[in-house]
């Protein structure tokens, strides 16, 4: 997986752009949706995106961002979303391997209900989003049949550490704690045998800066990168093309 495009779920035009973007995967942000009537609209758009995926109108895998574990909201997320049979879930603020295992147990039960084979629904885990999660990076299971990629969230971690934005959002000058988390994400993913996807650090509107940032991610051992706009996807796919040539799909 080279490119993972984040998409706000309540914007059908953005979803259409994402599905046509040549991203390897898109992530629809279910967790940020409020209460009714937004949830009803969001579920309709989830159904729409996955119908286009089933009709092979896009090659992008469709992931849905749920709430962090542990939370009662996760069970409600799964009840609402799994009947639509997404390719996978995006788990934010994943603090340890136990979070993956707990989510997998819930998913196995849901898969049985909707008639899917075990481990059909995959997981992308954001594993260095909080100070606690950085200390939980050891021990992610290399034999997991669900985990297909790992990433991290510089903004969330910086907020938790009360770091100034100017010190955390320049890929050429990361503060020490943010750089440590970034490096450990690469090492943890390598140990687990899955791709590490870099987060976005610089201003995404700066295409030159984004290209430089993406090249830095390749140099530092990442296998791909997150994107927030379709125009970033070709940059990511081009820079990471050589690393993925000849490789089989991760799932």
Secondary structure as the mmCIF struct_conf table of DSSP 4:
data_model
#
loop_
_struct_conf.conf_type_id
_struct_conf.id
_struct_conf.beg_label_comp_id
_struct_conf.beg_label_asym_id
_struct_conf.beg_label_seq_id
_struct_conf.end_label_comp_id
_struct_conf.end_label_asym_id
_struct_conf.end_label_seq_id
STRN STRN1 UNK A 3 UNK A 8
TURN_TY1_P TURN_TY1_P1 UNK A 9 UNK A 10
HELX_RH_AL_P HELX_RH_AL_P1 UNK A 12 UNK A 19
TURN_TY1_P TURN_TY1_P2 UNK A 20 UNK A 22
BEND BEND1 UNK A 24 UNK A 24
STRN STRN2 UNK A 25 UNK A 29
HELX_RH_3T_P HELX_RH_3T_P1 UNK A 30 UNK A 32
BEND BEND2 UNK A 35 UNK A 35
TURN_TY1_P TURN_TY1_P3 UNK A 36 UNK A 37
HELX_RH_AL_P HELX_RH_AL_P2 UNK A 38 UNK A 54
TURN_TY1_P TURN_TY1_P4 UNK A 55 UNK A 56
BEND BEND3 UNK A 57 UNK A 57
STRN STRN3 UNK A 61 UNK A 66
HELX_LH_PP_P HELX_LH_PP_P1 UNK A 67 UNK A 68
BEND BEND4 UNK A 69 UNK A 70
HELX_RH_AL_P HELX_RH_AL_P3 UNK A 72 UNK A 81
HELX_RH_3T_P HELX_RH_3T_P2 UNK A 82 UNK A 84
BEND BEND5 UNK A 87 UNK A 87
STRN STRN4 UNK A 88 UNK A 91
BEND BEND6 UNK A 93 UNK A 93
BEND BEND7 UNK A 96 UNK A 96
HELX_RH_AL_P HELX_RH_AL_P4 UNK A 97 UNK A 114
TURN_TY1_P TURN_TY1_P5 UNK A 115 UNK A 115
HELX_LH_PP_P HELX_LH_PP_P2 UNK A 116 UNK A 117
TURN_TY1_P TURN_TY1_P6 UNK A 118 UNK A 119
BEND BEND8 UNK A 121 UNK A 121
STRN STRN5 UNK A 122 UNK A 128
BEND BEND9 UNK A 129 UNK A 130
HELX_RH_AL_P HELX_RH_AL_P5 UNK A 131 UNK A 134
TURN_TY1_P TURN_TY1_P7 UNK A 135 UNK A 136
TURN_TY1_P TURN_TY1_P8 UNK A 138 UNK A 139
TURN_TY1_P TURN_TY1_P9 UNK A 142 UNK A 143
BEND BEND10 UNK A 145 UNK A 146
STRN STRN6 UNK A 147 UNK A 152
HELX_RH_AL_P HELX_RH_AL_P6 UNK A 154 UNK A 161
TURN_TY1_P TURN_TY1_P10 UNK A 162 UNK A 162
HELX_RH_3T_P HELX_RH_3T_P3 UNK A 165 UNK A 167
TURN_TY1_P TURN_TY1_P11 UNK A 168 UNK A 168
BEND BEND11 UNK A 169 UNK A 169
TURN_TY1_P TURN_TY1_P12 UNK A 171 UNK A 172
BEND BEND12 UNK A 173 UNK A 173
HELX_RH_AL_P HELX_RH_AL_P7 UNK A 176 UNK A 192
TURN_TY1_P TURN_TY1_P13 UNK A 193 UNK A 193
BEND BEND13 UNK A 194 UNK A 194
STRN STRN7 UNK A 195 UNK A 198
BEND BEND14 UNK A 202 UNK A 202
TURN_TY1_P TURN_TY1_P14 UNK A 204 UNK A 205
HELX_RH_AL_P HELX_RH_AL_P8 UNK A 207 UNK A 219
TURN_TY1_P TURN_TY1_P15 UNK A 220 UNK A 221
BEND BEND15 UNK A 223 UNK A 223
STRN STRN8 UNK A 224 UNK A 227
BEND BEND16 UNK A 228 UNK A 229
HELX_RH_AL_P HELX_RH_AL_P9 UNK A 230 UNK A 239
TURN_TY1_P TURN_TY1_P16 UNK A 240 UNK A 240
HELX_RH_AL_P HELX_RH_AL_P10 UNK A 241 UNK A 244
TURN_TY1_P TURN_TY1_P17 UNK A 245 UNK A 246
HELX_LH_PP_P HELX_LH_PP_P3 UNK A 247 UNK A 249
#
